[in-house]
Amino acid sequence: MIAVGLDLGTTSIKAALMDRQGALCFIINQPAPVIRQTDGQYESDALRYAETAEAVLTACLACTDHKPPLGLCSQRSSFLIWDKQSGNPITPLISWQDNRGQRYHDQTGNAKTLIPSLTGLRLASYYYAPKLSVLLHDNPQWREKLTQGVWLTGTLDAFLIWRWTQGQHFCTDASMAARTLLMNIHQQQWSSVLCDLFNIPAAILPQIKSTTGFNLPLSNGVVLRASAGDQSAAFYASVMNDPSKALVNLGTGGFVIRYLDGKTKPLDGFLQTLVYQDQNYTAYMASEGTLNSISSALAPYPSWECNIDDFATSNILCLAEPSGLGAPYFCGDIGLRFSESTEHLMPKQIATLLLEAIVFRVVRILEAYHQQSPLSQVYLSGGLSELTCLQQGIAQCVSFPILHLQQKEASLLGAAMLAAGNNSHIFPLMHPIEIKIDRKNTVLKEKYRQWQVWLDGLLSQQMRN
């Protein structure tokens, strides 16, 4: 075994060993502590989460007679505050889903310009900075405890690394830091300008280390070699660092992401993501389009009953993002919408329209990427990508190959790959299957063109208003 991966997920915690052929073995999986939801606050037991993660990793390591290097990947933007002396959490683990950051008030009026230019992102409540800013505003005494070094605060990875090094190392990696809204992604360091924007003291933040440059001995005898955000790990496992390929992940939400080659600037409106930073401090960047809350739009309807033959049988057009359009539009006022009434439709027919909308949003992002720099292949992953109609619908609307990844543990795999470094030869084991479609059938593509005109009209009207 050449590496062990540990995936700190929102609903489950997983560990696996990776062999010399790049295959995951002995996958151990336990549920994460239940997240309690109250008035938009999403919290769980941080100490129990740590203990579960330790138990999962211990059980996995018991399957081998040596200590392979560890690669860690973590849910992004989930964080807590803890006592430096005792190590006990002061707050629960506050989930990335938590929306208390909506109460953050930009007193300077600079957030709309500063945040995108320095972070590649937009202000949103699920990031670490607005949530922490609200907590410190509501609890002024907490700020004093943190600035005095009595308490510490950080994302989940920082807490576990601190705990597993017996308080010797308080750090996070560049890919996790890049999703806080506090790091300048161009300089790969905390930004005093952003810290001032959120009124967060820079001195309380952990050290930023390169994704593959940890090499920290842990109390269990394992060396932590790499740590990354879960999406970064999944993207790394899926396409390595090939800018001619893109990944479409469709789950709770959706993201469509491709590497930037260093010469290409991100398209207007798209997020810019720091995927990972190697041990030579070279940062690998990507462009990202996003779909918001698509699974909640589909939840009331029997999407699993739909097939490709159901597509384009209605003239009704649709948008399927209840919380508003994501990148590149960022339009909260346009979300779940139909071009005309659906009162006469059956649930399956509505599901079909929603699935069409997801296909069209993905295709439009992919077309923008392809026009900027040709795509050779696009990979599909995530729970919703298992729907055959989504696979075939996307493939039918583009001119380049669409492949479905068969590896179901992409984040876990990516974490192990990052730890293994040059010893990893995992990419051929992803076993992608190309989606075969009838290219003579152009009905869906024709409806996609109608949908583009309709969406452009909605966006134009929104700008006028």
C-alpha positions as CSV (number, residue, x, y, z in Angstrom):
1,M,0.0,0.0,0.0
2,I,1.5,3.3,-1.0
3,A,-1.0,5.8,0.6
4,V,-4.0,6.1,2.8
5,G,-6.8,8.6,2.1
6,L,-9.2,10.1,4.6
7,D,-12.3,12.0,3.4
8,L,-13.9,14.3,6.0
9,G,-17.4,14.5,4.4
10,T,-20.6,16.2,5.5
11,T,-22.6,13.1,5.9
12,S,-19.9,10.4,6.1
13,I,-16.3,9.9,7.0
14,K,-14.3,7.5,4.8
15,A,-10.8,6.1,4.7
16,A,-9.1,3.7,2.2
17,L,-5.7,2.3,1.4
18,M,-4.3,2.7,-2.2
19,D,-2.2,0.0,-3.7
20,R,0.6,0.3,-6.2
21,Q,-1.8,0.0,-9.1
22,G,-3.8,2.9,-7.8
23,A,-6.8,1.0,-6.6
24,L,-8.6,1.8,-3.4
25,C,-8.8,-1.1,-0.9
26,F,-10.3,-1.7,2.5
27,I,-12.7,1.3,2.4
28,I,-14.0,2.1,5.8
29,N,-17.1,4.3,6.1
30,Q,-18.9,5.6,9.1
31,P,-21.7,8.3,9.3
32,A,-20.6,11.7,10.3
33,P,-22.4,13.1,13.4
34,V,-25.9,14.3,12.7
35,I,-26.2,18.0,11.7
36,R,-28.8,19.9,13.7
37,Q,-30.6,22.6,11.8
38,T,-32.3,25.5,13.6
39,D,-33.3,28.7,11.8
40,G,-30.7,28.3,9.1
41,Q,-28.0,27.3,11.5
42,Y,-26.3,23.9,10.7
43,E,-24.2,22.5,13.6
44,S,-22.8,19.2,14.7
45,D,-20.7,17.8,17.5
46,A,-17.1,18.8,16.6
47,L,-15.4,16.5,19.2
48,R,-17.5,13.5,18.1
49,Y,-16.6,14.2,14.5
50,A,-12.9,14.1,15.4
51,E,-13.3,10.9,17.4
52,T,-15.2,9.3,14.5
53,A,-12.5,10.3,12.0
54,E,-9.8,8.9,14.2
55,A,-11.8,5.6,14.5
56,V,-12.2,5.3,10.8
57,L,-8.5,6.0,10.1
58,T,-7.5,3.5,12.8
59,A,-9.7,0.8,11.3
60,C,-8.3,1.4,7.9
61,L,-4.7,1.3,9.0
62,A,-5.3,-2.0,10.8
63,C,-5.7,-3.5,7.3
64,T,-2.0,-3.0,6.6
65,D,1.2,-3.9,8.5
66,H,2.9,-0.6,7.8
67,K,2.2,3.2,7.9
68,P,1.6,4.6,4.5
69,P,1.6,8.4,4.0
70,L,-1.8,10.1,4.6
71,G,-3.7,12.3,2.3
72,L,-6.6,14.3,3.8
73,C,-9.5,16.0,2.1
74,S,-12.1,18.0,3.9
75,Q,-15.5,19.6,3.5
76,R,-14.8,23.2,2.7
77,S,-15.9,26.2,4.9
78,S,-17.0,24.1,7.9
79,F,-15.2,25.5,11.0
80,L,-15.2,25.8,14.7
81,I,-13.5,27.6,17.6
82,W,-11.6,25.6,20.3
83,D,-9.7,26.1,23.5
84,K,-5.9,26.0,22.9
85,Q,-5.0,24.5,26.3
86,S,-7.6,21.8,26.6
87,G,-8.3,21.2,22.9
88,N,-12.1,21.2,23.6
89,P,-14.4,22.8,21.1
90,I,-15.9,26.1,22.2
91,T,-18.5,26.1,19.4
92,P,-20.1,23.2,17.5
93,L,-18.7,22.3,14.1
94,I,-20.5,25.0,12.0
95,S,-21.3,23.5,8.6
96,W,-20.6,25.1,5.3
97,Q,-24.4,24.9,4.8
98,D,-25.0,27.3,7.7
99,N,-26.4,30.6,6.5
100,R,-25.7,32.9,9.5
101,G,-23.2,34.6,7.2
102,Q,-26.2,36.3,5.5
103,R,-26.2,38.7,8.4
104,Y,-22.7,40.0,7.5
105,H,-22.9,43.7,6.6
106,D,-20.3,45.1,4.3
107,Q,-19.7,48.5,6.0
108,T,-17.0,49.5,3.4
109,G,-19.1,48.9,0.3
110,N,-16.1,47.3,-1.3
111,A,-17.0,43.6,-1.1
112,K,-18.4,43.3,-4.7
113,T,-15.1,44.4,-6.2
114,L,-12.5,43.3,-3.7
115,I,-13.7,39.7,-3.2
116,P,-13.8,38.6,-6.8
117,S,-10.5,40.4,-7.7
118,L,-8.6,38.9,-4.8
119,T,-10.3,35.5,-4.2
120,G,-11.9,34.6,-7.6
121,L,-15.1,34.0,-5.7
122,R,-18.3,36.0,-4.8
123,L,-19.6,36.9,-1.4
124,A,-21.8,34.1,-0.2
125,S,-23.0,33.0,3.3
126,Y,-21.5,29.5,3.1
127,Y,-17.9,30.7,3.2
128,Y,-15.9,30.9,6.4
129,A,-15.3,34.6,6.6
130,P,-18.8,36.0,6.7
131,K,-19.9,33.4,9.2
132,L,-16.9,34.1,11.5
133,S,-17.4,37.8,11.1
134,V,-20.9,37.5,12.4
135,L,-19.9,35.3,15.3
136,L,-17.2,37.8,16.4
137,H,-19.6,40.7,16.0
138,D,-22.2,38.9,18.2
139,N,-19.6,37.8,20.8
140,P,-17.0,40.6,21.2
141,Q,-15.3,38.7,24.1
142,W,-14.5,35.8,21.6
143,R,-12.4,38.2,19.6
144,E,-10.3,39.0,22.6
145,K,-9.8,35.3,23.4
146,L,-8.7,34.6,19.9
147,T,-6.3,37.5,19.6
148,Q,-4.7,36.6,22.9
149,G,-4.2,33.1,21.6
150,V,-6.3,31.5,24.3
151,W,-8.7,30.1,21.7
152,L,-8.1,29.1,18.1
153,T,-10.4,29.0,15.1
154,G,-10.1,27.3,11.8
155,T,-11.7,25.0,9.2
156,L,-12.2,21.4,10.1
157,D,-8.9,20.3,8.6
158,A,-7.0,22.8,10.8
159,F,-8.6,21.6,13.9
160,L,-7.8,17.9,13.2
161,I,-4.2,18.6,12.1
162,W,-3.7,20.6,15.3
163,R,-5.3,17.8,17.4
164,W,-3.3,15.0,15.7
165,T,0.0,16.9,16.1
166,Q,-0.7,17.5,19.8
167,G,-1.0,21.2,19.3
168,Q,2.3,21.5,17.5
169,H,1.0,22.6,14.1
170,F,-1.8,25.1,13.4
171,C,-2.2,25.1,9.6
172,T,-4.4,24.6,6.6
173,D,-3.6,24.1,2.9
174,A,-3.8,26.6,0.1
175,S,-6.9,25.0,-1.5
176,M,-8.9,25.2,1.8
177,A,-7.6,28.7,2.6
178,A,-8.7,29.8,-0.9
179,R,-12.3,29.1,-0.1
180,T,-12.5,31.3,3.1
181,L,-12.7,34.7,1.3
182,L,-9.7,35.7,3.3
183,M,-6.8,34.5,1.1
184,N,-5.4,36.4,-1.9
185,I,-5.2,33.6,-4.5
186,H,-2.7,35.4,-6.6
187,Q,-0.2,35.7,-3.7
188,Q,-1.4,32.5,-1.9
189,Q,-1.4,34.2,1.5
190,W,-3.9,35.8,3.9
191,S,-4.9,39.2,2.7
192,S,-4.9,42.1,5.2
193,V,-7.4,43.9,2.9
194,L,-9.8,41.0,3.1
195,C,-9.3,40.6,6.8
196,D,-10.1,44.3,7.3
197,L,-13.2,43.9,5.1
198,F,-14.6,41.2,7.4
199,N,-13.1,42.7,10.6
200,I,-11.2,39.5,11.3
201,P,-7.7,39.8,12.8
202,A,-5.2,38.2,10.4
203,A,-3.1,37.0,13.4
204,I,-5.8,34.4,14.5
205,L,-5.6,32.5,11.1
206,P,-3.6,29.3,10.7
207,Q,-0.4,29.0,8.6
208,I,-1.0,28.3,4.9
209,K,1.0,25.3,3.7
210,S,1.2,23.8,0.2
211,T,-1.3,21.0,-0.5
212,T,1.4,18.4,-1.0
213,G,4.0,19.9,1.3
214,F,2.9,19.0,4.8
215,N,5.1,16.0,5.8
216,L,3.9,16.2,9.4
217,P,4.3,13.2,11.8
218,L,1.0,12.6,13.5
219,S,0.4,11.1,17.0
220,N,-0.7,7.7,15.4
221,G,2.6,7.2,13.7
222,V,1.4,8.2,10.2
223,V,2.9,11.1,8.3
224,L,0.4,13.6,6.8
225,R,1.8,14.3,3.4
226,A,-1.1,16.1,1.7
227,S,-4.3,17.9,2.6
228,A,-6.9,19.5,0.3
229,G,-10.5,20.6,-0.1
230,D,-12.8,17.8,-1.1
231,Q,-13.7,19.3,-4.5
232,S,-10.0,19.9,-5.2
233,A,-9.2,16.2,-4.4
234,A,-12.1,15.0,-6.6
235,F,-11.0,17.2,-9.5
236,Y,-7.4,16.1,-9.2
237,A,-8.4,12.5,-9.3
238,S,-10.7,13.0,-12.3
239,V,-8.6,15.0,-14.8
240,M,-5.2,15.4,-13.1
241,N,-4.0,18.8,-14.4
242,D,-5.1,18.6,-18.1
243,P,-6.6,21.9,-19.3
244,S,-8.2,20.2,-22.3
245,K,-10.6,18.3,-20.1
246,A,-13.4,19.4,-17.9
247,L,-15.3,17.8,-15.0
248,V,-19.1,18.1,-14.4
249,N,-20.1,17.1,-10.9
250,L,-23.8,16.9,-10.3
251,G,-25.0,16.3,-6.8
252,T,-26.6,18.6,-4.2
253,G,-25.6,21.4,-6.5
254,G,-23.4,21.3,-9.6
255,F,-20.1,22.5,-10.7
256,V,-18.4,22.6,-14.1
257,I,-14.7,23.1,-13.8
258,R,-11.6,23.0,-16.0
259,Y,-7.9,23.9,-15.4
260,L,-6.5,27.2,-16.6
261,D,-3.2,26.8,-18.4
262,G,-1.5,29.8,-17.0
263,K,-2.0,31.9,-20.1
264,T,-5.8,31.8,-20.2
265,K,-7.8,34.1,-18.1
266,P,-11.1,33.0,-16.5
267,L,-14.2,34.0,-18.5
268,D,-16.3,36.9,-17.1
269,G,-18.6,35.8,-14.3
270,F,-16.9,32.4,-13.8
271,L,-15.3,31.6,-10.4
272,Q,-11.6,31.2,-10.3
273,T,-10.6,28.2,-8.1
274,L,-7.2,27.4,-6.6
275,V,-7.3,23.6,-7.0
276,Y,-4.1,22.7,-5.3
277,Q,-0.5,24.0,-4.6
278,D,2.4,21.6,-5.1
279,Q,5.4,21.3,-2.8
280,N,7.2,23.8,-5.1
281,Y,4.5,26.3,-4.3
282,T,3.1,26.2,-7.9
283,A,-0.6,26.9,-7.8
284,Y,-2.9,25.1,-10.2
285,M,-5.9,27.2,-11.0
286,A,-9.3,26.4,-12.6
287,S,-12.4,28.2,-14.0
288,E,-15.7,27.1,-12.5
289,G,-19.3,27.5,-13.4
290,T,-21.9,26.5,-10.8
291,L,-25.5,25.3,-10.6
292,N,-27.3,26.0,-7.3
293,S,-29.6,23.6,-5.4
294,I,-30.5,21.4,-8.3
295,S,-31.2,18.3,-6.2
296,S,-33.7,20.2,-4.1
297,A,-35.5,21.3,-7.3
298,L,-35.7,17.7,-8.4
299,A,-36.6,16.2,-4.9
300,P,-40.4,16.4,-5.2
301,Y,-40.4,14.7,-8.6
302,P,-39.7,11.2,-10.0
303,S,-36.6,12.1,-12.0
304,W,-35.5,8.5,-12.0
305,E,-38.4,7.6,-14.2
306,C,-37.3,10.0,-17.0
307,N,-35.4,9.0,-20.1
308,I,-33.9,10.7,-23.1
309,D,-37.0,10.1,-25.2
310,D,-39.0,12.3,-22.8
311,F,-36.8,15.3,-23.6
312,A,-38.0,18.0,-25.9
313,T,-41.5,16.7,-26.1
314,S,-42.8,20.0,-24.6
315,N,-42.3,23.6,-25.6
316,I,-42.1,24.8,-22.0
317,L,-38.6,26.1,-21.0
318,C,-37.2,25.9,-17.5
319,L,-34.6,27.0,-15.0
320,A,-33.9,24.6,-12.1
321,E,-32.0,26.5,-9.4
322,P,-34.3,27.4,-6.5
323,S,-31.7,29.6,-4.7
324,G,-30.9,31.6,-7.9
325,L,-28.6,31.2,-10.9
326,G,-25.0,30.4,-10.0
327,A,-21.9,31.3,-12.0
328,P,-21.5,32.9,-14.4
329,Y,-24.8,34.8,-13.8
330,F,-25.1,35.1,-10.0
331,C,-28.7,36.1,-10.3
332,G,-30.6,35.4,-7.1
333,D,-33.8,36.8,-8.5
334,I,-33.9,34.2,-11.3
335,G,-34.1,30.6,-10.0
336,L,-36.8,28.0,-10.3
337,R,-38.8,29.2,-13.3
338,F,-41.0,28.0,-16.1
339,S,-41.8,29.8,-19.3
340,E,-45.5,29.0,-18.9
341,S,-47.8,27.4,-16.4
342,T,-47.2,23.7,-15.5
343,E,-50.4,23.2,-13.6
344,H,-51.6,20.8,-16.2
345,L,-48.5,18.6,-16.2
346,M,-47.9,15.3,-14.4
347,P,-45.0,15.1,-11.9
348,K,-42.8,13.1,-14.4
349,Q,-43.3,15.8,-17.0
350,I,-42.1,18.5,-14.6
351,A,-39.1,16.3,-13.7
352,T,-38.3,16.1,-17.4
353,L,-38.3,19.9,-17.7
354,L,-36.1,20.3,-14.7
355,L,-33.6,17.8,-16.0
356,E,-33.6,19.6,-19.4
357,A,-32.8,22.8,-17.6
358,I,-29.8,21.2,-15.8
359,V,-28.6,19.8,-19.2
360,F,-28.9,23.2,-20.8
361,R,-27.1,25.1,-18.0
362,V,-24.2,22.5,-18.1
363,V,-24.0,22.7,-21.9
364,R,-23.9,26.5,-22.0
365,I,-20.9,26.5,-19.6
366,L,-19.1,23.8,-21.6
367,E,-19.7,25.7,-24.8
368,A,-18.2,28.8,-23.3
369,Y,-15.1,26.8,-22.2
370,H,-14.9,25.2,-25.6
371,Q,-15.0,28.5,-27.5
372,Q,-12.2,29.9,-25.3
373,S,-10.0,26.8,-25.7
374,P,-11.1,23.5,-27.3
375,L,-12.2,20.7,-24.9
376,S,-11.1,17.2,-25.8
377,Q,-13.2,15.3,-23.2
378,V,-15.6,16.1,-20.4
379,Y,-16.2,13.7,-17.5
380,L,-19.4,13.4,-15.5
381,S,-19.4,12.5,-11.8
382,G,-21.7,12.9,-8.7
383,G,-25.0,11.2,-7.7
384,L,-27.2,12.9,-10.3
385,S,-24.8,11.9,-13.1
386,E,-26.1,8.4,-12.6
387,L,-29.3,9.5,-14.4
388,T,-28.9,8.1,-18.0
389,C,-31.1,10.9,-19.4
390,L,-28.7,13.6,-18.0
391,Q,-25.7,11.8,-19.5
392,Q,-27.3,11.4,-22.9
393,G,-28.8,14.9,-22.9
394,I,-25.5,16.6,-22.3
395,A,-23.8,14.4,-24.8
396,Q,-26.4,15.1,-27.4
397,C,-26.0,18.9,-27.2
398,V,-22.2,19.1,-27.5
399,S,-19.6,18.2,-30.2
400,F,-17.0,16.7,-27.9
401,P,-16.9,13.3,-26.1
402,I,-18.8,13.0,-22.8
403,L,-17.6,10.2,-20.4
404,H,-19.1,9.0,-17.2
405,L,-16.6,8.2,-14.4
406,Q,-17.1,4.9,-12.7
407,Q,-15.0,5.7,-9.7
408,K,-17.5,6.6,-6.9
409,E,-14.9,7.8,-4.4
410,A,-13.3,10.6,-6.3
411,S,-12.5,12.8,-3.3
412,L,-11.1,9.9,-1.3
413,L,-9.1,8.7,-4.3
414,G,-7.7,12.2,-4.9
415,A,-6.6,12.6,-1.3
416,A,-4.6,9.3,-1.6
417,M,-3.2,10.3,-5.0
418,L,-1.9,13.6,-3.6
419,A,-0.3,11.7,-0.7
420,A,1.3,9.1,-3.1
421,G,2.8,11.8,-5.3
422,N,4.8,10.4,-8.3
423,N,4.1,6.8,-7.0
424,S,0.5,7.1,-8.2
425,H,-0.7,5.7,-11.5
426,I,-4.4,5.9,-10.8
427,F,-5.8,7.8,-13.8
428,P,-6.3,4.7,-16.1
429,L,-8.2,3.1,-13.3
430,M,-11.0,5.7,-13.4
431,H,-12.6,3.6,-16.2
432,P,-14.6,6.3,-17.8
433,I,-17.3,5.1,-20.2
434,E,-18.1,7.3,-23.2
435,I,-21.8,8.2,-23.6
436,K,-23.1,7.0,-26.9
437,I,-25.9,9.0,-28.5
438,D,-27.8,9.4,-31.8
439,R,-26.3,12.5,-33.3
440,K,-28.9,12.5,-36.1
441,N,-31.5,13.4,-33.5
442,T,-31.3,17.2,-33.2
443,V,-34.6,17.9,-31.5
444,L,-33.0,18.5,-28.0
445,K,-30.3,20.7,-29.5
446,E,-32.9,22.8,-31.2
447,K,-34.8,23.2,-27.9
448,Y,-31.5,24.2,-26.3
449,R,-31.1,27.1,-28.8
450,Q,-34.7,28.3,-27.9
451,W,-33.7,28.0,-24.2
452,Q,-30.6,30.2,-24.7
453,V,-32.7,32.9,-26.3
454,W,-35.3,32.7,-23.4
455,L,-32.6,32.9,-20.7
456,D,-30.8,35.8,-22.4
457,G,-34.1,37.6,-22.5
458,L,-34.7,37.0,-18.7
459,L,-31.2,38.2,-17.9
460,S,-31.6,41.3,-20.1
461,Q,-34.9,42.1,-18.4
462,Q,-33.3,41.7,-15.0
463,M,-30.5,44.1,-15.9
464,R,-33.0,46.7,-17.0
465,N,-35.0,46.4,-13.8
